[in-house]
Structures are given as structure tokens and as C-alpha cells.
Amino acid sequence: KDIDSQLVGGAALFGIGWGIAGFCPGGAIPALGLGRAETLIFVLAMVAGIAVGRLARTRLARLATT
């Protein structure tokens, strides 16, 4: 319920990515069925971004506790 920097930053990144790629993440998954390379590249980049974000969050949490 709280609006914090993580929420605002995440929303900004989501909006920037949507504007650049022209895909909403939810709509990109079924669009894979169209067989277009652009869609596949977007989904792969999205998954990579999620993985990098989780890794960064985990590492930052570890640094904060040490």
C-alpha cells in the first residue's frame, strides 16, 4: 500500500520498456505464437532482466546484512 522508491522505479522501468519495445509483458507471451523474431527477442530480454533484477536484489540484501 505504500508508495516507495522501489515501486516508483519499477513502474518507471516498466513504462520505459513498454514504450521502447511496444509490448506489454503479459501480451508478449501469447504473441510468441506469431513466430516473429522481435517478440522472441523481447521475451528473452524480459526474462534476462528479471533474472538480473533478482540477482541484484539478493546481492544488495546480503550487503545490507553484513
mmJSON file of the N, C-alpha and C atoms, coordinates in Angstrom:
{"data_MODEL":{"atom_site":{
"group_PDB":["ATOM","ATOM","ATOM","ATOM","ATOM","ATOM","ATOM","ATOM","ATOM","ATOM","ATOM","ATOM","ATOM","ATOM","ATOM","ATOM","ATOM","ATOM","ATOM","ATOM","ATOM","ATOM","ATOM","ATOM","ATOM","ATOM","ATOM","ATOM","ATOM","ATOM","ATOM","ATOM","ATOM","ATOM","ATOM","ATOM","ATOM","ATOM","ATOM","ATOM","ATOM","ATOM","ATOM","ATOM","ATOM","ATOM","ATOM","ATOM","ATOM","ATOM","ATOM","ATOM","ATOM","ATOM","ATOM","ATOM","ATOM","ATOM","ATOM","ATOM","ATOM","ATOM","ATOM","ATOM","ATOM","ATOM","ATOM","ATOM","ATOM","ATOM","ATOM","ATOM","ATOM","ATOM","ATOM","ATOM","ATOM","ATOM","ATOM","ATOM","ATOM","ATOM","ATOM","ATOM","ATOM","ATOM","ATOM","ATOM","ATOM","ATOM","ATOM","ATOM","ATOM","ATOM","ATOM","ATOM","ATOM","ATOM","ATOM","ATOM","ATOM","ATOM","ATOM","ATOM","ATOM","ATOM","ATOM","ATOM","ATOM","ATOM","ATOM","ATOM","ATOM","ATOM","ATOM","ATOM","ATOM","ATOM","ATOM","ATOM","ATOM","ATOM","ATOM","ATOM","ATOM","ATOM","ATOM","ATOM","ATOM","ATOM","ATOM","ATOM","ATOM","ATOM","ATOM","ATOM","ATOM","ATOM","ATOM","ATOM","ATOM","ATOM","ATOM","ATOM","ATOM","ATOM","ATOM","ATOM","ATOM","ATOM","ATOM","ATOM","ATOM","ATOM","ATOM","ATOM","ATOM","ATOM","ATOM","ATOM","ATOM","ATOM","ATOM","ATOM","ATOM","ATOM","ATOM","ATOM","ATOM","ATOM","ATOM","ATOM","ATOM","ATOM","ATOM","ATOM","ATOM","ATOM","ATOM","ATOM","ATOM","ATOM","ATOM","ATOM","ATOM","ATOM","ATOM","ATOM","ATOM","ATOM","ATOM","ATOM","ATOM","ATOM","ATOM","ATOM","ATOM","ATOM"],
"id":[1,2,3,4,5,6,7,8,9,10,11,12,13,14,15,16,17,18,19,20,21,22,23,24,25,26,27,28,29,30,31,32,33,34,35,36,37,38,39,40,41,42,43,44,45,46,47,48,49,50,51,52,53,54,55,56,57,58,59,60,61,62,63,64,65,66,67,68,69,70,71,72,73,74,75,76,77,78,79,80,81,82,83,84,85,86,87,88,89,90,91,92,93,94,95,96,97,98,99,100,101,102,103,104,105,106,107,108,109,110,111,112,113,114,115,116,117,118,119,120,121,122,123,124,125,126,127,128,129,130,131,132,133,134,135,136,137,138,139,140,141,142,143,144,145,146,147,148,149,150,151,152,153,154,155,156,157,158,159,160,161,162,163,164,165,166,167,168,169,170,171,172,173,174,175,176,177,178,179,180,181,182,183,184,185,186,187,188,189,190,191,192,193,194,195,196,197,198],
"type_symbol":["N","C","C","N","C","C","N","C","C","N","C","C","N","C","C","N","C","C","N","C","C","N","C","C","N","C","C","N","C","C","N","C","C","N","C","C","N","C","C","N","C","C","N","C","C","N","C","C","N","C","C","N","C","C","N","C","C","N","C","C","N","C","C","N","C","C","N","C","C","N","C","C","N","C","C","N","C","C","N","C","C","N","C","C","N","C","C","N","C","C","N","C","C","N","C","C","N","C","C","N","C","C","N","C","C","N","C","C","N","C","C","N","C","C","N","C","C","N","C","C","N","C","C","N","C","C","N","C","C","N","C","C","N","C","C","N","C","C","N","C","C","N","C","C","N","C","C","N","C","C","N","C","C","N","C","C","N","C","C","N","C","C","N","C","C","N","C","C","N","C","C","N","C","C","N","C","C","N","C","C","N","C","C","N","C","C","N","C","C","N","C","C","N","C","C","N","C","C"],
"label_atom_id":["N","CA","C","N","CA","C","N","CA","C","N","CA","C","N","CA","C","N","CA","C","N","CA","C","N","CA","C","N","CA","C","N","CA","C","N","CA","C","N","CA","C","N","CA","C","N","CA","C","N","CA","C","N","CA","C","N","CA","C","N","CA","C","N","CA","C","N","CA","C","N","CA","C","N","CA","C","N","CA","C","N","CA","C","N","CA","C","N","CA","C","N","CA","C","N","CA","C","N","CA","C","N","CA","C","N","CA","C","N","CA","C","N","CA","C","N","CA","C","N","CA","C","N","CA","C","N","CA","C","N","CA","C","N","CA","C","N","CA","C","N","CA","C","N","CA","C","N","CA","C","N","CA","C","N","CA","C","N","CA","C","N","CA","C","N","CA","C","N","CA","C","N","CA","C","N","CA","C","N","CA","C","N","CA","C","N","CA","C","N","CA","C","N","CA","C","N","CA","C","N","CA","C","N","CA","C","N","CA","C","N","CA","C","N","CA","C","N","CA","C","N","CA","C","N","CA","C","N","CA","C"],
"label_alt_id":[null,null,null,null,null,null,null,null,null,null,null,null,null,null,null,null,null,null,null,null,null,null,null,null,null,null,null,null,null,null,null,null,null,null,null,null,null,null,null,null,null,null,null,null,null,null,null,null,null,null,null,null,null,null,null,null,null,null,null,null,null,null,null,null,null,null,null,null,null,null,null,null,null,null,null,null,null,null,null,null,null,null,null,null,null,null,null,null,null,null,null,null,null,null,null,null,null,null,null,null,null,null,null,null,null,null,null,null,null,null,null,null,null,null,null,null,null,null,null,null,null,null,null,null,null,null,null,null,null,null,null,null,null,null,null,null,null,null,null,null,null,null,null,null,null,null,null,null,null,null,null,null,null,null,null,null,null,null,null,null,null,null,null,null,null,null,null,null,null,null,null,null,null,null,null,null,null,null,null,null,null,null,null,null,null,null,null,null,null,null,null,null,null,null,null,null,null,null],
"label_comp_id":["LYS","LYS","LYS","ASP","ASP","ASP","ILE","ILE","ILE","ASP","ASP","ASP","SER","SER","SER","GLN","GLN","GLN","LEU","LEU","LEU","VAL","VAL","VAL","GLY","GLY","GLY","GLY","GLY","GLY","ALA","ALA","ALA","ALA","ALA","ALA","LEU","LEU","LEU","PHE","PHE","PHE","GLY","GLY","GLY","ILE","ILE","ILE","GLY","GLY","GLY","TRP","TRP","TRP","GLY","GLY","GLY","ILE","ILE","ILE","ALA","ALA","ALA","GLY","GLY","GLY","PHE","PHE","PHE","CYS","CYS","CYS","PRO","PRO","PRO","GLY","GLY","GLY","GLY","GLY","GLY","ALA","ALA","ALA","ILE","ILE","ILE","PRO","PRO","PRO","ALA","ALA","ALA","LEU","LEU","LEU","GLY","GLY","GLY","LEU","LEU","LEU","GLY","GLY","GLY","ARG","ARG","ARG","ALA","ALA","ALA","GLU","GLU","GLU","THR","THR","THR","LEU","LEU","LEU","ILE","ILE","ILE","PHE","PHE","PHE","VAL","VAL","VAL","LEU","LEU","LEU","ALA","ALA","ALA","MET","MET","MET","VAL","VAL","VAL","ALA","ALA","ALA","GLY","GLY","GLY","ILE","ILE","ILE","ALA","ALA","ALA","VAL","VAL","VAL","GLY","GLY","GLY","ARG","ARG","ARG","LEU","LEU","LEU","ALA","ALA","ALA","ARG","ARG","ARG","THR","THR","THR","ARG","ARG","ARG","LEU","LEU","LEU","ALA","ALA","ALA","ARG","ARG","ARG","LEU","LEU","LEU","ALA","ALA","ALA","THR","THR","THR","THR","THR","THR"],
"label_asym_id":["A","A","A","A","A","A","A","A","A","A","A","A","A","A","A","A","A","A","A","A","A","A","A","A","A","A","A","A","A","A","A","A","A","A","A","A","A","A","A","A","A","A","A","A","A","A","A","A","A","A","A","A","A","A","A","A","A","A","A","A","A","A","A","A","A","A","A","A","A","A","A","A","A","A","A","A","A","A","A","A","A","A","A","A","A","A","A","A","A","A","A","A","A","A","A","A","A","A","A","A","A","A","A","A","A","A","A","A","A","A","A","A","A","A","A","A","A","A","A","A","A","A","A","A","A","A","A","A","A","A","A","A","A","A","A","A","A","A","A","A","A","A","A","A","A","A","A","A","A","A","A","A","A","A","A","A","A","A","A","A","A","A","A","A","A","A","A","A","A","A","A","A","A","A","A","A","A","A","A","A","A","A","A","A","A","A","A","A","A","A","A","A","A","A","A","A","A","A"],
"label_entity_id":["1","1","1","1","1","1","1","1","1","1","1","1","1","1","1","1","1","1","1","1","1","1","1","1","1","1","1","1","1","1","1","1","1","1","1","1","1","1","1","1","1","1","1","1","1","1","1","1","1","1","1","1","1","1","1","1","1","1","1","1","1","1","1","1","1","1","1","1","1","1","1","1","1","1","1","1","1","1","1","1","1","1","1","1","1","1","1","1","1","1","1","1","1","1","1","1","1","1","1","1","1","1","1","1","1","1","1","1","1","1","1","1","1","1","1","1","1","1","1","1","1","1","1","1","1","1","1","1","1","1","1","1","1","1","1","1","1","1","1","1","1","1","1","1","1","1","1","1","1","1","1","1","1","1","1","1","1","1","1","1","1","1","1","1","1","1","1","1","1","1","1","1","1","1","1","1","1","1","1","1","1","1","1","1","1","1","1","1","1","1","1","1","1","1","1","1","1","1"],
"label_seq_id":[1,1,1,2,2,2,3,3,3,4,4,4,5,5,5,6,6,6,7,7,7,8,8,8,9,9,9,10,10,10,11,11,11,12,12,12,13,13,13,14,14,14,15,15,15,16,16,16,17,17,17,18,18,18,19,19,19,20,20,20,21,21,21,22,22,22,23,23,23,24,24,24,25,25,25,26,26,26,27,27,27,28,28,28,29,29,29,30,30,30,31,31,31,32,32,32,33,33,33,34,34,34,35,35,35,36,36,36,37,37,37,38,38,38,39,39,39,40,40,40,41,41,41,42,42,42,43,43,43,44,44,44,45,45,45,46,46,46,47,47,47,48,48,48,49,49,49,50,50,50,51,51,51,52,52,52,53,53,53,54,54,54,55,55,55,56,56,56,57,57,57,58,58,58,59,59,59,60,60,60,61,61,61,62,62,62,63,63,63,64,64,64,65,65,65,66,66,66],
"pdbx_PDB_ins_code":[null,null,null,null,null,null,null,null,null,null,null,null,null,null,null,null,null,null,null,null,null,null,null,null,null,null,null,null,null,null,null,null,null,null,null,null,null,null,null,null,null,null,null,null,null,null,null,null,null,null,null,null,null,null,null,null,null,null,null,null,null,null,null,null,null,null,null,null,null,null,null,null,null,null,null,null,null,null,null,null,null,null,null,null,null,null,null,null,null,null,null,null,null,null,null,null,null,null,null,null,null,null,null,null,null,null,null,null,null,null,null,null,null,null,null,null,null,null,null,null,null,null,null,null,null,null,null,null,null,null,null,null,null,null,null,null,null,null,null,null,null,null,null,null,null,null,null,null,null,null,null,null,null,null,null,null,null,null,null,null,null,null,null,null,null,null,null,null,null,null,null,null,null,null,null,null,null,null,null,null,null,null,null,null,null,null,null,null,null,null,null,null,null,null,null,null,null,null],
"Cartn_x":[0.811,0.0,0.848,2.119,2.986,3.641,3.768,4.48,5.909,6.839,8.242,9.079,10.39,11.274,11.322,11.201,11.21,9.976,8.834,7.6,7.693,8.131,8.228,9.272,10.429,11.476,11.037,10.371,9.877,8.835,7.935,6.909,7.536,8.565,9.239,9.935,10.645,11.313,10.31,9.197,8.152,7.64,7.345,6.828,7.824,9.084,10.126,10.267,10.305,10.416,9.227,8.045,6.841,6.892,7.316,7.376,8.407,9.556,10.617,10.253,9.783,9.538,8.157,7.21,5.856,5.096,5.591,4.94,4.669,3.523,3.242,3.725,4.401,4.89,3.789,2.608,1.521,1.079,1.136,0.743,1.839,3.069,4.194,4.2,3.774,3.813,2.911,1.635,0.835,1.282,1.916,2.396,3.549,4.169,5.208,4.655,3.371,2.739,2.736,3.0,3.053,4.345,5.359,6.613,7.512,7.304,8.136,9.382,10.511,11.783,11.78,11.125,11.087,10.446,9.411,8.72,9.611,10.279,11.173,12.31,12.879,13.961,13.453,12.257,11.69,11.493,10.913,10.656,11.964,12.959,14.262,14.9,14.799,15.347,14.575,13.278,12.463,12.865,13.027,13.425,14.827,15.728,17.075,17.024,16.197,16.048,15.502,14.553,14.006,15.103,15.89,16.966,18.016,18.407,19.393,18.842,17.587,16.962,16.917,16.579,16.549,17.948,18.923,20.301,20.779,20.492,20.9,20.225,18.941,18.228,18.809,19.142,19.723,21.081,21.91,23.248,23.168,22.263,22.115,21.613,20.721,20.229,21.347,22.223,23.372,24.328,24.563,25.452,24.863,23.567,22.912,22.979,23.08,23.103,24.505,25.534,26.904,27.535],
"Cartn_y":[-1.204,0.0,1.26,1.135,2.302,2.554,3.816,4.199,4.513,3.699,3.889,3.972,4.128,4.298,3.052,1.868,0.646,0.574,0.965,0.962,1.964,3.169,4.206,3.831,3.333,2.925,1.784,0.797,-0.335,0.086,0.967,1.457,2.251,3.043,3.821,2.902,1.894,0.952,0.194,-0.206,-0.898,-0.009,1.245,2.164,2.439,2.611,2.848,1.634,0.45,-0.769,-0.968,-0.693,-0.825,0.165,1.389,2.405,2.077,1.564,1.244,0.013,-1.027,-2.299,-2.365,-1.633,-1.688,-2.918,-3.611,-4.811,-4.668,-5.097,-5.309,-6.732,-6.966,-8.319,-9.384,-9.064,-10.043,-10.362,-9.394,-9.612,-10.235,-10.143,-10.677,-12.202,-12.803,-14.265,-14.903,-14.527,-15.131,-14.69,-13.517,-13.056,-13.905,-14.712,-15.631,-16.576,-16.857,-17.747,-17.198,-15.907,-15.322,-15.667,-16.099,-16.524,-15.392,-14.191,-13.051,-12.973,-12.699,-12.63,-11.523,-10.388,-9.27,-9.677,-10.472,-10.911,-11.835,-12.758,-13.673,-12.907,-11.942,-11.133,-10.381,-9.812,-9.083,-9.997,-11.165,-12.084,-12.557,-12.863,-13.269,-12.139,-10.91,-9.763,-9.528,-9.739,-9.579,-10.598,-11.844,-12.892,-12.605,-12.156,-11.807,-10.641,-9.663,-8.529,-8.944,-9.856,-10.37,-11.081,-11.907,-12.639,-11.69,-10.685,-9.716,-8.924,-8.543,-7.819,-8.633,-9.894,-10.76,-10.962,-11.139,-11.301,-10.04,-8.884,-7.62,-7.436,-7.751,-7.611,-8.531,-9.757,-10.717,-10.229,-9.763,-9.285,-8.028,-7.133,-5.928,-6.271,-7.243,-7.67,-8.266,-9.05,-9.631,-8.542,-7.548,-6.457,-5.663,-5.524,-4.761,-5.466,-6.791,-7.546,-7.775,-7.458,-7.688,-6.433],
"Cartn_z":[0.0,0.0,0.0,0.414,0.467,-0.886,-1.207,-2.42,-2.002,-2.468,-2.113,-3.386,-3.204,-4.358,-5.242,-4.648,-5.462,-6.354,-5.82,-6.613,-7.764,-7.451,-8.48,-9.527,-9.076,-10.017,-10.91,-10.325,-11.11,-12.126,-11.706,-12.624,-13.771,-13.448,-14.491,-15.488,-14.983,-15.888,-16.746,-16.136,-16.887,-18.019,-17.704,-18.714,-19.82,-19.456,-20.462,-21.375,-20.767,-21.571,-22.492,-21.979,-22.801,-23.956,-23.669,-24.719,-25.79,-25.372,-26.334,-27.157,-26.483,-27.168,-27.815,-27.273,-27.803,-27.367,-26.335,-25.824,-24.342,-23.94,-22.528,-22.241,-21.115,-20.844,-20.918,-20.44,-20.49,-21.914,-22.781,-24.176,-25.024,-24.552,-25.334,-25.334,-24.248,-24.161,-25.23,-25.322,-26.401,-27.793,-27.892,-29.197,-29.712,-28.831,-29.301,-30.364,-30.289,-31.263,-32.672,-32.811,-34.147,-34.872,-34.111,-34.714,-35.18,-34.653,-35.054,-34.188,-34.808,-34.093,-33.047,-33.346,-32.407,-31.087,-31.172,-29.968,-29.148,-29.803,-29.107,-28.429,-29.122,-28.548,-27.325,-27.423,-26.292,-25.091,-25.303,-24.191,-23.567,-24.379,-23.846,-23.036,-23.542,-22.806,-21.512,-21.545,-20.346,-19.28,-19.683,-18.74,-18.189,-19.053,-18.597,-17.613,-17.872,-16.965,-15.613,-15.612,-14.351,-13.565,-14.259,-13.587,-13.006,-13.773,-13.3,-12.114,-12.185,-11.087,-9.81,-9.919,-8.73,-8.166,-9.035,-8.582,-7.862,-8.445,-7.827,-6.476,-6.39,-5.126,-4.064,-4.437,-3.493,-3.004,-3.921,-3.541,-2.682,-3.012,-2.188,-0.796,-0.705,0.615,1.442,0.798,1.518,1.999,1.173,1.569,2.741,2.758,3.812,5.162,5.153,6.405,6.924,6.141,6.606,7.121],
"occupancy":[1.0,1.0,1.0,1.0,1.0,1.0,1.0,1.0,1.0,1.0,1.0,1.0,1.0,1.0,1.0,1.0,1.0,1.0,1.0,1.0,1.0,1.0,1.0,1.0,1.0,1.0,1.0,1.0,1.0,1.0,1.0,1.0,1.0,1.0,1.0,1.0,1.0,1.0,1.0,1.0,1.0,1.0,1.0,1.0,1.0,1.0,1.0,1.0,1.0,1.0,1.0,1.0,1.0,1.0,1.0,1.0,1.0,1.0,1.0,1.0,1.0,1.0,1.0,1.0,1.0,1.0,1.0,1.0,1.0,1.0,1.0,1.0,1.0,1.0,1.0,1.0,1.0,1.0,1.0,1.0,1.0,1.0,1.0,1.0,1.0,1.0,1.0,1.0,1.0,1.0,1.0,1.0,1.0,1.0,1.0,1.0,1.0,1.0,1.0,1.0,1.0,1.0,1.0,1.0,1.0,1.0,1.0,1.0,1.0,1.0,1.0,1.0,1.0,1.0,1.0,1.0,1.0,1.0,1.0,1.0,1.0,1.0,1.0,1.0,1.0,1.0,1.0,1.0,1.0,1.0,1.0,1.0,1.0,1.0,1.0,1.0,1.0,1.0,1.0,1.0,1.0,1.0,1.0,1.0,1.0,1.0,1.0,1.0,1.0,1.0,1.0,1.0,1.0,1.0,1.0,1.0,1.0,1.0,1.0,1.0,1.0,1.0,1.0,1.0,1.0,1.0,1.0,1.0,1.0,1.0,1.0,1.0,1.0,1.0,1.0,1.0,1.0,1.0,1.0,1.0,1.0,1.0,1.0,1.0,1.0,1.0,1.0,1.0,1.0,1.0,1.0,1.0,1.0,1.0,1.0,1.0,1.0,1.0],
"B_iso_or_equiv":[0.0,0.0,0.0,0.0,0.0,0.0,0.0,0.0,0.0,0.0,0.0,0.0,0.0,0.0,0.0,0.0,0.0,0.0,0.0,0.0,0.0,0.0,0.0,0.0,0.0,0.0,0.0,0.0,0.0,0.0,0.0,0.0,0.0,0.0,0.0,0.0,0.0,0.0,0.0,0.0,0.0,0.0,0.0,0.0,0.0,0.0,0.0,0.0,0.0,0.0,0.0,0.0,0.0,0.0,0.0,0.0,0.0,0.0,0.0,0.0,0.0,0.0,0.0,0.0,0.0,0.0,0.0,0.0,0.0,0.0,0.0,0.0,0.0,0.0,0.0,0.0,0.0,0.0,0.0,0.0,0.0,0.0,0.0,0.0,0.0,0.0,0.0,0.0,0.0,0.0,0.0,0.0,0.0,0.0,0.0,0.0,0.0,0.0,0.0,0.0,0.0,0.0,0.0,0.0,0.0,0.0,0.0,0.0,0.0,0.0,0.0,0.0,0.0,0.0,0.0,0.0,0.0,0.0,0.0,0.0,0.0,0.0,0.0,0.0,0.0,0.0,0.0,0.0,0.0,0.0,0.0,0.0,0.0,0.0,0.0,0.0,0.0,0.0,0.0,0.0,0.0,0.0,0.0,0.0,0.0,0.0,0.0,0.0,0.0,0.0,0.0,0.0,0.0,0.0,0.0,0.0,0.0,0.0,0.0,0.0,0.0,0.0,0.0,0.0,0.0,0.0,0.0,0.0,0.0,0.0,0.0,0.0,0.0,0.0,0.0,0.0,0.0,0.0,0.0,0.0,0.0,0.0,0.0,0.0,0.0,0.0,0.0,0.0,0.0,0.0,0.0,0.0,0.0,0.0,0.0,0.0,0.0,0.0],
"pdbx_formal_charge":[null,null,null,null,null,null,null,null,null,null,null,null,null,null,null,null,null,null,null,null,null,null,null,null,null,null,null,null,null,null,null,null,null,null,null,null,null,null,null,null,null,null,null,null,null,null,null,null,null,null,null,null,null,null,null,null,null,null,null,null,null,null,null,null,null,null,null,null,null,null,null,null,null,null,null,null,null,null,null,null,null,null,null,null,null,null,null,null,null,null,null,null,null,null,null,null,null,null,null,null,null,null,null,null,null,null,null,null,null,null,null,null,null,null,null,null,null,null,null,null,null,null,null,null,null,null,null,null,null,null,null,null,null,null,null,null,null,null,null,null,null,null,null,null,null,null,null,null,null,null,null,null,null,null,null,null,null,null,null,null,null,null,null,null,null,null,null,null,null,null,null,null,null,null,null,null,null,null,null,null,null,null,null,null,null,null,null,null,null,null,null,null,null,null,null,null,null,null],
"auth_seq_id":[1,1,1,2,2,2,3,3,3,4,4,4,5,5,5,6,6,6,7,7,7,8,8,8,9,9,9,10,10,10,11,11,11,12,12,12,13,13,13,14,14,14,15,15,15,16,16,16,17,17,17,18,18,18,19,19,19,20,20,20,21,21,21,22,22,22,23,23,23,24,24,24,25,25,25,26,26,26,27,27,27,28,28,28,29,29,29,30,30,30,31,31,31,32,32,32,33,33,33,34,34,34,35,35,35,36,36,36,37,37,37,38,38,38,39,39,39,40,40,40,41,41,41,42,42,42,43,43,43,44,44,44,45,45,45,46,46,46,47,47,47,48,48,48,49,49,49,50,50,50,51,51,51,52,52,52,53,53,53,54,54,54,55,55,55,56,56,56,57,57,57,58,58,58,59,59,59,60,60,60,61,61,61,62,62,62,63,63,63,64,64,64,65,65,65,66,66,66],
"auth_comp_id":["LYS","LYS","LYS","ASP","ASP","ASP","ILE","ILE","ILE","ASP","ASP","ASP","SER","SER","SER","GLN","GLN","GLN","LEU","LEU","LEU","VAL","VAL","VAL","GLY","GLY","GLY","GLY","GLY","GLY","ALA","ALA","ALA","ALA","ALA","ALA","LEU","LEU","LEU","PHE","PHE","PHE","GLY","GLY","GLY","ILE","ILE","ILE","GLY","GLY","GLY","TRP","TRP","TRP","GLY","GLY","GLY","ILE","ILE","ILE","ALA","ALA","ALA","GLY","GLY","GLY","PHE","PHE","PHE","CYS","CYS","CYS","PRO","PRO","PRO","GLY","GLY","GLY","GLY","GLY","GLY","ALA","ALA","ALA","ILE","ILE","ILE","PRO","PRO","PRO","ALA","ALA","ALA","LEU","LEU","LEU","GLY","GLY","GLY","LEU","LEU","LEU","GLY","GLY","GLY","ARG","ARG","ARG","ALA","ALA","ALA","GLU","GLU","GLU","THR","THR","THR","LEU","LEU","LEU","ILE","ILE","ILE","PHE","PHE","PHE","VAL","VAL","VAL","LEU","LEU","LEU","ALA","ALA","ALA","MET","MET","MET","VAL","VAL","VAL","ALA","ALA","ALA","GLY","GLY","GLY","ILE","ILE","ILE","ALA","ALA","ALA","VAL","VAL","VAL","GLY","GLY","GLY","ARG","ARG","ARG","LEU","LEU","LEU","ALA","ALA","ALA","ARG","ARG","ARG","THR","THR","THR","ARG","ARG","ARG","LEU","LEU","LEU","ALA","ALA","ALA","ARG","ARG","ARG","LEU","LEU","LEU","ALA","ALA","ALA","THR","THR","THR","THR","THR","THR"],
"auth_asym_id":["A","A","A","A","A","A","A","A","A","A","A","A","A","A","A","A","A","A","A","A","A","A","A","A","A","A","A","A","A","A","A","A","A","A","A","A","A","A","A","A","A","A","A","A","A","A","A","A","A","A","A","A","A","A","A","A","A","A","A","A","A","A","A","A","A","A","A","A","A","A","A","A","A","A","A","A","A","A","A","A","A","A","A","A","A","A","A","A","A","A","A","A","A","A","A","A","A","A","A","A","A","A","A","A","A","A","A","A","A","A","A","A","A","A","A","A","A","A","A","A","A","A","A","A","A","A","A","A","A","A","A","A","A","A","A","A","A","A","A","A","A","A","A","A","A","A","A","A","A","A","A","A","A","A","A","A","A","A","A","A","A","A","A","A","A","A","A","A","A","A","A","A","A","A","A","A","A","A","A","A","A","A","A","A","A","A","A","A","A","A","A","A","A","A","A","A","A","A"],
"auth_atom_id":["N","CA","C","N","CA","C","N","CA","C","N","CA","C","N","CA","C","N","CA","C","N","CA","C","N","CA","C","N","CA","C","N","CA","C","N","CA","C","N","CA","C","N","CA","C","N","CA","C","N","CA","C","N","CA","C","N","CA","C","N","CA","C","N","CA","C","N","CA","C","N","CA","C","N","CA","C","N","CA","C","N","CA","C","N","CA","C","N","CA","C","N","CA","C","N","CA","C","N","CA","C","N","CA","C","N","CA","C","N","CA","C","N","CA","C","N","CA","C","N","CA","C","N","CA","C","N","CA","C","N","CA","C","N","CA","C","N","CA","C","N","CA","C","N","CA","C","N","CA","C","N","CA","C","N","CA","C","N","CA","C","N","CA","C","N","CA","C","N","CA","C","N","CA","C","N","CA","C","N","CA","C","N","CA","C","N","CA","C","N","CA","C","N","CA","C","N","CA","C","N","CA","C","N","CA","C","N","CA","C","N","CA","C","N","CA","C","N","CA","C","N","CA","C","N","CA","C","N","CA","C"],
"pdbx_PDB_model_num":[1,1,1,1,1,1,1,1,1,1,1,1,1,1,1,1,1,1,1,1,1,1,1,1,1,1,1,1,1,1,1,1,1,1,1,1,1,1,1,1,1,1,1,1,1,1,1,1,1,1,1,1,1,1,1,1,1,1,1,1,1,1,1,1,1,1,1,1,1,1,1,1,1,1,1,1,1,1,1,1,1,1,1,1,1,1,1,1,1,1,1,1,1,1,1,1,1,1,1,1,1,1,1,1,1,1,1,1,1,1,1,1,1,1,1,1,1,1,1,1,1,1,1,1,1,1,1,1,1,1,1,1,1,1,1,1,1,1,1,1,1,1,1,1,1,1,1,1,1,1,1,1,1,1,1,1,1,1,1,1,1,1,1,1,1,1,1,1,1,1,1,1,1,1,1,1,1,1,1,1,1,1,1,1,1,1,1,1,1,1,1,1,1,1,1,1,1,1]
}}}
